[in-house]
Amino acid sequence: LVSIGNICRSPIAEAVFRKLVTDEKLEHKWRTDSAAVSDWNVGRSPDSRALSCLRNHGIETAHKARQITKEDFQTFDHILCMDESNLRDLNRKSNQVKDCKAKIELLGTYDPQKQLIIEDPYYGNEKDFETVYEQCLRCCKAFLEKSH
C-alpha cells in the first residue's frame, strides 16, 4: 500500500487491511506492508492524526515510514496506491525493475462507492483522516473478498 510519504494514507490502509486479514484468520496467507514513493519521511511514525483515527477504530500500528524498494516490485503480488501521481511514479519505477511481478493499481478501483482517488489528508483535519479511513476500509474489504 503506497502513498507519497507513508505517514497518512498508506499506514492507515496497511493497518486496516492487516486487521481485516486477522479478523478473517487469513494472516498466514498475506504479508502486508506500506511504503512511500518518496524518501521524505523515512523512519518516521505515522502522522499523529492517522494514529488517533486508527485508535478510535480499535486499531494499533507500529509502522515506520519507508521508501519502496526494487525488491517490493519483485516479491509482492499487489502494490495498491492512493492517487494518479503515485500510480505514475510506481509504473515508472517498475519499468526499471527486472522481474516485476506486482500488479500495480489504485486501491480506489475496489471502492464499491466508486471513489477512485484517496486524497491526502495531511493539510486537512480529523474529518479528512476519517474519510480516508472509511475509503480504505471499503476498498480493503472489497479487495480482500475478490482476492481470496
N, C-alpha and C positions, 0 to 999 in steps of 0.2 A: 504494500500500500504506500503510494508515493505522493508527496507534495513538495512544494518548493523548499521549505525549511525544516520540515519534520518536527515541528513543535505544536502545531494546532490540529489540522485536519487528519493527517495520516496517523498520528498516535491515537486519536480518537477512534478512527476506523480500525486500527490494529487491535485495540483493547476491546472494542465491540465485537469484532469477528472472533477473537480468542474466547470471549465469554459465550458466544453462541455455540462455538465448537465444543467447549467444555460442557455446556448445558445439554448438548446432544450426545455427549460421551463419544466424541469423534477426535479427541486430542491426538490419538495415535496415527490419525490419517493426515493431519495438517501440520505444517510448520508455518507459523505466521510471524511476520516482521514488518517494520515500516522503515522508510528511508527518505532522504531528500535528494532532489536533483542538484542542489547547490551545497557548498561546504560552509555556509554561513554560521550554522548553529551547532556544529559537530560537538558532541559531548554534553550538550545542554539538556536539561529535563524539559518535558512539555510545558507550554505556557500555563501559568497558574490557573487561568480561567478554564483551560481544557481539563486540567486535573480536577478542578472544582465541579465542572459539569459532569465528568465521569463519576466522581464520588457521589453526586446527587442521585445517580442511577445505580449505585452499589457496585461500581467497577473501579478497581485499582490498577495502576500501571507503574512499572519501574523503568520504562523505556528511556533511553538516552539517544538524542538525535545522532544520526549517522548519514553519510552520503552513500548513495547507491554504488555498487561495485560491478566490475565486469563479471565476477562470479555469480552475482544475483541473476544476471541475464541467462547464465548457463545452468543454474540449479533450480530456480523457481519455475513452476508451470505457468503461473499467472502473475503479472505485475499490473495492478489496478491503480489508476491515478485520478486526480481530482478535477483537473481542468485541461483545456486545449493546449495551454502553454506547457504543462507537464508532459502531455502526450507528445507534443513536437520534440521536446528535449529528450524524452525517453526513446522515441523512434530514432532520433539522430544518434544517440549513444549506442543503441542496439545494433545499428548498422556497422559499428566499428568492432563488434564482438563476434568472433568466430563461434559457431555452435550456439547461437542464441536460441534457447528452447522456450523462453517465456512468451506467452500471449499477452501483448500489451494493450490495455483498453481502459476506457473511462469507467470508474466504479458506477457512475450515474447511469450507464447503459442498462443497469439492472434495476433501476428505480421503477416500481410499479406506478408511481405518480409522475414519471417521465421528466423529473428534474435532472437534466443531463449533467449540469455543472454543479460541483460543490464549492461554493465561493469561500475564499479565505476570510475567516472571521477576525484576523489579527487586529485590524483597525476598527472593529465593531465593538459590541458589548456582549453581556452574558446571553442575551436573547439570540444573538448570531451564533454563539457556540452551541446553544440548544438546537438551533436549526440544523447545524452541521451534524450534531449527534443523531437527530431524528432521520436525516437523509442517510447517514452511514448505517443506521440500524435497518432501515427499509432495504437498502441496496445489499448489505451484507447478508441479510436473511434470504433475499431472492437469489443472490449468487450461490449461497450455500445449498439452497434447495435444488438449484439447477446443476450443481457440481457433485452431488453425492447420491 
